[in-house]
Amino acid sequence: MGNRGRKNGVIEYWSSRVIGKNKTAGRVLVTSLYLIIVLLLPPVGVRAAVLEKLTIGWSAIAGSQAPFWITKEAGLFEKNGLDVTMIYVDGGSKATQALMSGDVPIAQVGGNAPVVARLRGADVTLIAGLLNVLAYSMIVSPEIKKPEDLRGKKLSVSRFGSNSDYATRKILLKWGLKPDVDVAVLQIPGGQPARMAAIQSKVIHGMVAQPPVTSLARKFNLNIIAEPEDFGGAYPTTPVASRVSYIRDKRDTVRKFTRALLEGIHLYKTNKEFSKKVISKYVKTNDNDALEDSYQYFSRLVPQKPYPSLDAVKETLAELGEKDPKVRSTKPEDFVDVSIVKEFDDNGFIDGLYKKR
C-alpha cells in the first residue's frame, strides 16, 4: 500500500471509532489529522526535485585547480541542481583522454593536449579558461645553482604532453639545453608533491611547480632558478573542456555547471579563509605560509569572466606549428566555445555577483 493508501486507512480507522460516538467532534478530529499529515509531507516540487548526476575531472594537485574544489566544497553544484562527483586524473593529457573516452564529460585539462586532440579530429572544445598564463617556477636540488648545472641531470613531469612537460621543455630550450639529450625528462605521476619528494630523495634533480609547492620548496632549502615571468606569456594552463556533442545534447547541464563554477570563482576571490581551508584539504598541507602563497598567487590570476583564451590557444598552435606546418592555417576560434560563459556575461549574472559585495 502506498503512502496515500496508508494515510486514508488511518483516517478511515479513526473516523469509524470517533464519528460513531460524536459525529461533529469526529469530523473535526479527522480533518485535523488530515491537515497534519499533509503539512508533514514535503512540497510536491521538493519531492520531485532530483539532482542531476555529473562526473567532472581535475588534473593537478596545485592551487591552479582551486575553483573546482571550492565550488564543490561550498555546495554550489547542488545549489544549481547537480550531484557532482569529482575525480582526479593525473595530468592534462590523461584528463583529455578521459574526456574523449566519455568517462568524464567535463574536465579541467591543460596544455596542448585538448588542442592536439581537436586537430586529430576528436570531439573536444574549450568552454572556459581558469588560468591562461604559464604559471610555473623551476625547482631544483640544492647543488643546482644555475641552468647550465642541469646538463646531464634528470627533471620530471607528470606526463608527456602535459602542462609540466611543455613548460619544462620550453625553459630548457630557452637556456640552450636540449630536452632528452642534454637533460633527461622523466614521467613521475602522483602530483607535484610526489615529484618534490623525488627531488628530496635524489631520484631526480628538478621539476616545474606552482604554489603552494613552490613555497614548501623554499622551506626545504631547494633552489628556484626560474620564475613564472621566465616562461613566457599566454598559455592554456588550466582550461575547462568538454565535448561538442555533450554540449549539444546536454546544454542545460553545461549551463548549470558553468553557473555554479562562476559562483565558485566569486567565492574564491572574495572569501580567503574558506578558500585556504579547501586548498589545504586537496593539497594536503596545513602550512599557512604555503596556503597564503597559493591563494594570493592564483586568486588574482583566475578571471571573473573565465572565457577560454584565444591568445593562449594561439600560442599553443604556434608551438605545434613548428613541427607541423599544417597547423599554422588553423584558427584559435575553432578550438573554443565561448557561448556558455558569454550567456552569463551578457545577461549580467557575472557582474551581479560582484555588485553584491
C-alpha positions, -999 to +999 in steps of 0.1 A: +000+000+000+013+035-009+016+064+014-017+078+003-034+044+009-019+042+044-029+077+052-065+071+041-066+039+061-056+058+093-083+084+086-109+058+080-100+039+112-103+070+134-134+080+115-152+047+124-140+049+160-148+085+168-176+095+145-197+067+157-197+083+192-198+120+183-201+129+146-193+166+150-162+160+171-152+132+149-152+152+118-131+179+134-106+153+146-104+136+112-100+169+094-072+179+118-054+146+113-056+150+076-041+185+077-013+174+100-004+146+076-005+169+046+016+195+063+043+170+073+047+159+037+074+178+017+060+201-011+054+183-044+082+204-061+107+193-035+098+157-037+101+158-075+134+177-075+162+152-081+198+164-086+213+155-119+244+134-116+276+147-133+312+135-132+339+161-137+377+157-136+406+178-123+442+172-132+468+186-109+475+189-072+482+226-074+465+258-065+455+264-101+428+238-097+411+256-067+380+269-085+366+233-090+375+224-054+358+254-039+327+251-060+323+215-048+331+221-011+307+251-009+278+231-022+273+253-053+269+224-077+240+211-056+226+247-054+224+246-092+208+212-094+238+190-099+251+160-079+287+162-089+314+136-084+349+149-089+377+125-099+414+132-100+431+124-133+468+130-131+480+154-159+463+173-186+470+148-213+454+119-193+424+141-184+419+148-221+419+111-228+393+106-201+372+133-217+375+118-252+365+083-238+333+097-224+342+087-188+343+124-178+321+148-198+337+180-183+372+184-170+399+208-161+426+199-186+458+217-196+485+224-221+483+214-257+466+181-251+430+193-259+442+213-289+461+183-303+431+161-297+409+185-317+435+187-345+433+149-348+395+150-351+384+145-315+352+159-303+368+183-278+364+220-272+374+245-245+345+261-227+363+282-200+398+294-191+407+294-154+444+301-158+456+315-191+493+320-184+522+296-180+525+300-142+554+278-132+587+280-113+617+257-118+626+239-085+659+221-083+680+203-058+705+223-036+736+216-057+720+231-089+728+268-088+723+278-125+706+264-156+739+250-170+742+228-139+713+208-152+733+193-181+734+155-176+708+157-148+671+145-146+639+165-145+604+151-140+570+160-154+536+145-147+530+131-182+544+137-216+522+163-234+511+178-201+515+214-189+545+205-169+561+187-199+556+217-221+569+242-195+599+220-188+609+217-224+603+253-232+625+266-204+653+241-213+653+252-249+654+289-238+685+280-218+701+263-248+697+228-234+681+200-255+654+180-237+661+143-237+696+149-249+713+173-225+687+168-198+666+137-192+629+143-188+611+116-169+574+109-161+565+107-124+527+106-118+511+114-085+511+152-085+536+179-077+541+168-041+552+134-053+578+149-077+591+172-050+596+142-028+616+126-056+639+156-056+644+153-018+652+116-022+677+124-050+658+104-077+656+135-098+672+169-098+643+192-106+608+200-117+584+228-126+559+236-099+532+260-087+522+274-053+518+260-027+546+236-037+570+264-045+566+279-010+572+245+005+603+240-017+618+272-003+613+259+033+630+226+023+660+246+010+655+237-026+666+262-052+644+281-076+662+290-108+632+302-129+601+322-120+568+325-140+580+355-159+609+335-174+585+310-191+566+334-214+531+348-217+497+334-227+491+296-224+461+274-217+474+262-183+440+254-168+412+254-193+379+236-188+370+213-217+340+193-228+329+175-259+310+193-287+284+165-288+279+167-250+273+205-251+248+200-279+229+172-262+233+184-226+234+221-229+213+228-198+237+206-178+267+226-190+248+258-182+242+246-146+278+236-143+290+269-156+267+289-133+280+270-103+316+275-114+311+312-118+297+314-083+327+293-071+352+317-087+334+346-070+337+328-036+373+321-043+381+357-049+361+371-020+365+346+008+401+339+015+398+319+047+373+294+033+393+291+001+425+284+021+408+256+041+396+240+008+431+243-008+446+228+024+423+197+021+432+190-015+469+197-015+472+180+020+492+207+038+485+229+068+514+252+062+498+286+064+525+304+045+522+279+016+484+282+016+486+320+017+511+320-011+489+298-032+458+319-026+474+352-032+491+339-064+462+322-081+431+341-069+443+372-088+451+352-120+417+335-123+394+358-143+360+369-131+348+361-166+366+329-175+364+329-213+387+304-230+417+325-241+422+328-278+457+342-272+465+311-252+453+288-279+472+308-305+504+303-285+497+265-285+491+265-322+523+284-328+542+258-307+526+229-326+531+246-359+569+244-355+567+207-361+536+205-383+532+234-408+496+225-415+487+236-380+496+272-389+465+276-411+441+268-382+423+295-362+421+297-324+383+302-327+380+266-340+391+252-306+368+271-282+332+275-274+326+309-257+288+307-258+282+294-223+303+320-205+291+347-229+255+339-219+262+346-183+282+377-192+255+391-215+226+386-190+245+404-162+249+373-140+286+376-135+286+414-129+258+409-105+279+385-083+305+412-077+280+441-072+265+422-042+297+428-022 
